[in-house]
Amino acid sequence: MGDEMPKSTHAASAKVATVALRYCSQPIQHPRQFDPAVDANRARAIINGGKKWVNGTQLTYYCYKAGDAVPAAWRGKAADIKEVGAAFETWFKLGIGISFKAVSRAEDATIRIGFDQADGSWSYVGRDTLTIRDPDERTMNFGWPLNTSYGRDTALHEIGHALGLEHEHQNPFAGITWDTDAVKSYFSGSPNFWDEQQIEWNILRKIAPAEVKGTQWDPDSVMEYGFGPGLIIAPAPYSNGLTPKGGLSAADKAWIVESYPGVKPNEVIPALEVGLSQRLAIKAGQTRVFSFKPKRTRTYRIGTFGTSDTVMVLFEVTPAGNVQIGGNDDSGTDLNARIDMRLINGRQYQIGIRLYYAEMAAETSIMVW
């Protein structure tokens, strides 16, 4: 994603575009390290699903605004906050299995959004957001106005990151060959002023195949940057520049629905009974949701069985949406997912599970006792 600004006096390569673009700059994250006992296929499967949320999740968000006890630069204008809400709604209207809710306090939000114009636009990717636990820290920022066509695409782009999407030009299936010197010259200059580490992380680095949304490059994805001429050597059609169409592409929509399938009309969520196991009956990368309504108040244990890697999340179902009250990720370990929680008689709960990997998927099950 980039917005056009007057070109600076920076002595960039003569082949680079005559305008300078400002881009989303992702926070640099350290790749997950696995125990040597975790084989390559299992590790790839965990990486593939590790940033995705569990179906049934309600992602709460808060936009810093006037009056908040944060740096003044973080506070958003009403017009920009409105566009953020519209962008969340655009993703949600695709019929996905997660929802979004604006909350009135930053400490109640999973996604905390600033509007610092000097800090560029960025977001943590998917469940990486959960690593930022300080309620006074942002997990997303917008660095330019959002009430323009470019700004609206920026809002969709950053929320795409929050949902687990990476930059599309870093897709290893794109086959992009960069003019490395031109890229470094361009991005180290105005208005980005990136250092080499930022350039490598956001442009030149190829994302692991397990982390991308498919086996085909999507140059029209809302997660794709627009590039001027002189930065891309190959594929040849893009040597004179790359301009995405704008908005969510067909592949963007297909990926989000496949990753977070919504509940179909008249679909019944299977109910768990105490002491009776149920097979997950899903493939690696897929999710399933179960319901549970305890008949008496006590501490229950909810757990999986089988040689598998999963993330399991416990929600309380409320009129305002699902509220996460527990969770466990057993991926990369020899343990199974377990949640011990005091649950209240008569209240409604849901358990969402994403299966990363299983030696025998049909033998993986869940039970409450």
GIFENFEN-V856509 format. One line per field, one symbol per residue. ss: DSSP state (a for helix, b for strand, c for the rest). phi: phi as a letter, one per 20 degrees, with the letter a starting at -180 (. if undefined). burial: I if it has 9 or more other ideal C-beta (glycine too) atoms within 8 Angstrom, else O. Layout:
ss->???
phi->???
burial->???
//
This chain:
ss->cbbbbccccccccccccccbbbbccccccccccccccccaaaaaaaaaaacccccccbbbbbbccccccccaaacccaaaaaaaaaaaaaaacccbccbbbbcccaaaccbbbbcccccccbbccaaaaaaccccccccbbcccccccaaaaaaaaaaaaaaaccccaaabaaaccbbcaaaaaaaaacccccccaaaaaaaaaccbcaaacccccccccccccccbccccbbbcaaacccbcccccccaaaaaaaaaacbcccccccccbccbcccbbcccccccbbbbbbcccccbbbbbbbbccbbbbbbbbbbbccbbbbbbbbbccccccccbbbbbbcccccbbbbbbbbbbccaaacbbbbc
phi->.bdecgffegefgfefgeceddcfdfffdeffddfgfefffffffffgdfeefegnfdeeccdfbgnfecggfffefgfffffffffgffffffneecccbfdecffedfddddcffedmdabfelfggffeeffedfdbbddbgdecfffffffffffggfeoeefffeffefmfdeegffffffeeefeelfeffffffecffefggfeeerecfdfeffeefecefnedebfggdfepccffomfegfgfffffffcffffgmfeffeedgndecfflcegnecbdcdbcfebeaedddbdcpebdbcccddeecgeofdfcaabddfmceedfbcdbfddgnedcccdcdefbbfcgfeeccbdb
burial->IIIOIOOOOIOIIOOIIOIIIIIIIIOOOOOOOOOOOIOOOIIIIIIIIIIIIIIIIIIIIIIIIOOIOIOOIIIIOOIIIIIIIIIIIIIIOIOIIIIIIIIOOIOOIOIIIIIIOOIIIIIIIIIIIOOIOOOOOIIIIIIIOIIOOIIIIIIIIIIIIIIIIIIIIIIIIIOIOIIOOIIIIIIIIIOIOIOOOIIIIIIOOOIIIOIIIOOOOIIOIIIIIIIIIIIIOIOOOIIOIIOIOOOIIOIIIOIIIOIIIOOOOOOOIOOIOIOOOIOIOOOIIOIIIIIIIIOOOOOIIIIIIIOIIIIIIIIIIOOOOIIIOOIIOIIIOOOIIIIOIOIOOOIOIIIIIIIIIIOOIOIIIIIIO
//
